[in-house]
Amino acid sequence: MTIPKMMRAIEITQPGGPEVLKITERPAPVPGYGDIVIKVAYAGVNRPDALQRAGNYAPPPTASDLPGLEASGEVAAVGPGVSQWAVGDRVCALLPGGGYADYVRTPAAHALPVPEGMDLKSAACLPETFFTVYSNVFMRGGLRAGEVFLVHGGSSGIGTTAIQMAHAFGARVFATAGTDQKCKTCKALGAERAINYRDEDFVEVLEEAGGADLILDMVGGDYIPRNIRALAPDGRLVQIAFLSGPERDLNFAQIMVKRLTVTGSTLRPQSDLAKKRIADALQREVWPLLEAGQIAPVMDQEFALEDAALAHARMESSAHIGKIVLKVG
């Protein structure tokens, strides 16, 4: 496969709203040691992309300044030291950045085969959310079969993935969402109880259920102390984002008395080795579920690469259910 010298890409022209995303031309990437270059078919659109666009989430020093943390496509080139992939292989991959482009470079160990029977559009929705959910819910949060699990933002890409994965592994799943339609989607995906946060207090619902053993939260703000109240003794809170802000007063006596664990993580700054370990666990534990059709990404809407600004506006409207993708190739 011949990679051209120049490629189309979406760049962030300055910090701001969706309108700052513009189509441009950039030199195509060249693989370094341990890397592959992917000819992008589809790129996933995620909240961290919007944070980067707004100037609130700088890429690591060695990463591309272009947005895009996941993509699917075909391997276009392999770098020295890569033996697990060959040119032409269909892959989806977690990216350090640069997914909104015709070609993108990423460590070979962060790519996974497109699950058998899945198209490239659906595969582009897997890496960012599946890496995030598996590492935080199971590796960090230690969710076990029979436990009560609450995920906030149940109709988001993270939420729809977490509901399905937790249900598949035998947990009792509760989810919050902002409309009755979104709650209906959560229940169809495996949630035992979907809570419309505009009408009900999730703390009361979880207290009636005996408390949550694990909560996955990306809201923050006033949800932080409420999550602490909603946890059962020995419960765990895993924080992965702060859409409503990271600061609130918190009574730590509640944490001590109930023996709670409060933790969290971000994915992008983690080491290549840490991401490889997540990829290996996903291929071993989760990819068979995808290939069997037990779980699947929930699709919202597809946009052309040059319409990345519209894709971001859709995501930030919070009207979407599931994943948004850009069609690149």
Residue pairs with C-beta under 8 A, 6 or more apart in sequence:
1 39
1 74
1 76
1 77
1 87
1 88
3 28
3 37
3 39
3 76
3 77
3 103
4 28
5 27
5 28
6 25
6 26
6 27
6 28
7 25
7 26
7 27
7 28
7 101
7 102
7 103
8 23
8 24
8 25
8 101
8 102
8 305
9 23
9 24
9 25
9 26
9 66
9 98
9 100
9 101
9 102
10 21
10 22
10 23
10 24
10 66
10 67
10 68
10 100
10 101
10 305
10 306
10 308
10 326
11 21
11 22
11 24
11 26
11 65
11 66
12 20
12 21
12 52
12 53
12 65
12 66
12 67
13 20
13 21
13 22
14 20
15 53
15 54
15 55
16 53
16 54
16 55
17 53
17 54
18 50
18 53
18 308
18 309
18 310
18 312
18 313
18 316
19 309
20 53
20 309
21 53
21 67
21 100
21 308
21 309
21 312
23 305
23 306
26 66
26 101
28 37
28 102
28 103
29 37
29 64
29 98
29 103
29 104
29 105
30 37
30 77
30 105
31 37
31 77
31 78
31 79
31 82
31 105
32 79
32 80
32 105
33 79
33 80
33 81
34 79
34 80
34 81
34 82
34 107
34 108
34 109
35 78
35 79
35 82
35 105
35 106
35 107
35 108
36 75
36 76
36 77
36 78
36 79
36 82
36 85
36 91
36 93
36 105
36 106
36 107
36 108
36 111
37 75
37 76
37 77
37 78
37 79
37 103
37 104
37 105
38 71
38 72
38 73
38 74
38 75
38 76
38 91
38 93
38 103
38 104
38 105
38 106
38 111
39 73
39 74
39 75
39 76
39 102
39 103
39 329
40 71
40 72
40 73
40 99
40 101
40 102
40 103
40 104
40 328
40 329
41 71
41 72
41 73
41 74
41 120
41 121
41 124
41 327
41 328
41 329
42 71
42 72
42 73
42 120
42 121
42 123
42 124
42 302
42 325
42 326
42 327
42 328
42 329
43 68
43 70
43 71
43 99
43 100
43 101
43 124
43 305
43 325
43 326
43 328
44 68
44 69
44 70
44 71
44 99
44 124
44 125
44 127
44 128
44 129
44 157
44 323
44 324
44 325
44 326
45 303
45 308
45 311
45 312
45 315
45 323
45 324
45 325
45 326
46 69
46 70
46 128
46 129
46 157
46 315
47 218
47 241
47 243
47 315
48 57
48 69
48 128
48 268
49 67
49 68
49 69
49 100
49 312
50 312
50 315
50 316
51 57
52 58
52 59
52 67
53 67
53 312
57 268
59 65
59 96
59 97
59 268
60 96
60 97
60 268
60 269
62 96
63 96
63 97
63 98
63 268
64 96
64 97
64 98
64 104
64 105
65 97
66 97
66 98
66 99
66 100
66 101
67 97
67 98
67 99
67 100
67 308
68 95
68 97
68 98
68 99
68 100
68 101
68 104
68 326
69 94
69 95
69 96
69 97
69 99
69 127
69 128
69 268
70 92
70 93
70 94
70 95
70 99
70 124
70 125
70 126
70 127
70 128
71 92
71 93
71 95
71 99
71 104
71 124
71 127
71 328
72 90
72 91
72 92
72 93
72 114
72 120
72 121
72 123
72 124
72 126
73 90
73 91
73 120
73 328
73 329
74 87
74 88
74 89
74 90
74 91
75 85
75 86
75 87
75 88
75 89
75 91
75 111
76 87
76 103
77 87
78 85
78 86
78 87
78 108
79 108
82 108
84 108
84 109
85 91
85 108
85 111
89 113
90 113
90 114
90 120
90 123
91 111
91 112
91 113
91 114
92 111
92 112
92 114
92 120
92 123
92 124
92 126
92 127
93 104
93 106
93 110
93 111
93 112
93 127
94 106
94 110
94 111
94 127
94 128
94 131
94 267
94 275
94 279
95 104
95 106
95 110
95 127
96 106
96 107
96 268
98 104
98 105
100 305
100 308
100 326
100 328
101 328
102 328
102 329
107 272
107 275
107 276
109 272
109 275
109 276
109 279
110 127
110 272
110 275
110 276
110 279
111 279
112 126
112 127
112 279
112 282
112 283
112 287
113 283
113 287
114 120
114 123
115 123
115 126
115 287
115 290
115 291
116 291
117 291
117 293
118 290
118 291
118 296
121 299
121 302
121 325
121 327
122 296
122 297
122 299
124 325
125 157
125 297
125 299
125 322
125 323
125 325
126 290
126 297
128 157
128 267
129 157
129 158
129 161
129 297
129 323
130 161
130 165
130 282
130 286
131 267
131 275
131 278
131 279
131 282
132 158
132 240
132 267
133 158
133 161
133 162
133 165
133 216
134 165
134 278
134 281
134 282
134 285
134 286
135 265
135 267
135 278
136 216
136 238
136 240
136 264
136 265
137 143
137 149
137 162
137 165
137 166
137 214
137 216
137 238
138 165
138 169
138 281
138 285
139 278
139 281
140 238
140 263
140 265
141 214
141 216
141 236
141 238
141 263
142 214
142 236
143 149
143 166
143 169
143 171
143 213
143 214
144 170
144 171
144 213
145 169
145 170
145 171
146 170
146 171
146 172
147 171
147 172
147 213
147 214
148 171
148 172
148 174
148 206
148 209
148 210
148 211
148 212
148 213
148 214
148 232
149 162
149 166
149 171
149 172
149 173
149 174
149 212
149 213
149 214
149 215
149 216
150 174
150 175
150 176
150 202
150 206
150 212
150 214
150 215
150 216
150 230
151 158
151 159
151 162
151 163
151 166
151 173
151 174
151 175
151 176
151 215
151 216
152 159
152 175
152 176
152 202
152 215
152 216
152 217
152 218
152 219
152 223
153 159
153 176
153 177
153 218
153 219
153 243
154 160
154 162
154 163
154 175
154 176
154 177
154 182
154 183
154 185
154 186
154 191
154 194
155 175
155 177
155 178
155 182
155 185
155 186
155 320
155 321
155 322
156 218
156 320
156 322
157 297
157 298
157 322
157 323
157 324
158 216
158 218
158 240
159 175
159 177
159 186
160 185
160 186
160 189
160 297
160 298
160 321
160 322
160 323
161 295
161 297
162 216
163 173
163 175
163 186
163 189
163 190
163 191
164 189
164 190
164 294
164 295
164 296
165 286
165 289
165 295
166 173
166 190
167 173
167 189
167 190
167 191
168 190
168 289
168 294
168 295
171 214
172 192
172 209
173 190
173 191
173 192
174 191
174 192
174 193
174 194
174 195
174 202
174 205
174 206
174 209
174 212
175 183
175 186
175 191
175 193
175 194
175 195
176 194
176 195
176 196
176 197
176 202
177 183
177 185
177 186
177 194
177 195
177 196
177 197
178 196
178 197
178 198
178 318
179 196
179 198
180 196
181 321
182 194
182 196
182 321
183 194
183 195
183 196
184 194
185 298
185 321
186 194
187 193
187 194
189 298
193 205
193 209
195 202
195 205
202 226
202 230
203 226
203 229
203 230
206 212
206 230
207 229
207 230
210 232
211 230
211 231
211 232
211 233
211 235
212 230
212 231
212 232
212 235
213 231
213 232
213 234
213 235
213 236
214 235
214 236
214 237
214 238
215 227
215 230
215 231
215 235
215 236
215 237
215 238
216 238
216 240
217 223
217 224
217 227
217 237
217 238
217 239
217 240
218 239
218 240
218 241
218 242
218 243
219 241
219 242
219 243
219 244
220 239
220 241
220 242
220 243
220 244
220 245
220 246
220 248
221 242
221 243
221 244
221 245
221 248
222 244
222 248
223 244
224 239
224 248
224 250
225 248
225 249
225 250
225 251
227 237
228 237
228 250
228 251
228 254
228 255
228 260
228 262
229 254
231 237
231 258
231 260
232 258
233 258
233 259
234 258
234 259
234 260
234 261
235 258
235 260
235 261
236 260
236 261
236 262
236 263
237 260
237 261
237 262
237 263
237 264
238 263
238 264
238 265
239 262
239 263
239 264
240 264
240 265
240 266
254 260
255 262
267 275
286 295
289 295
290 296
297 322
297 323
298 321
298 322
298 323
299 322
299 323
299 325
300 314
300 320
300 321
300 322
300 323
300 324
301 311
301 314
301 320
301 324
301 325
302 324
302 325
302 326
302 327
303 310
303 311
303 314
303 324
303 325
303 326
303 327
304 326
304 327
305 326
305 327
305 328
307 326
308 326
311 324
311 325
311 326
314 320
314 324
315 324
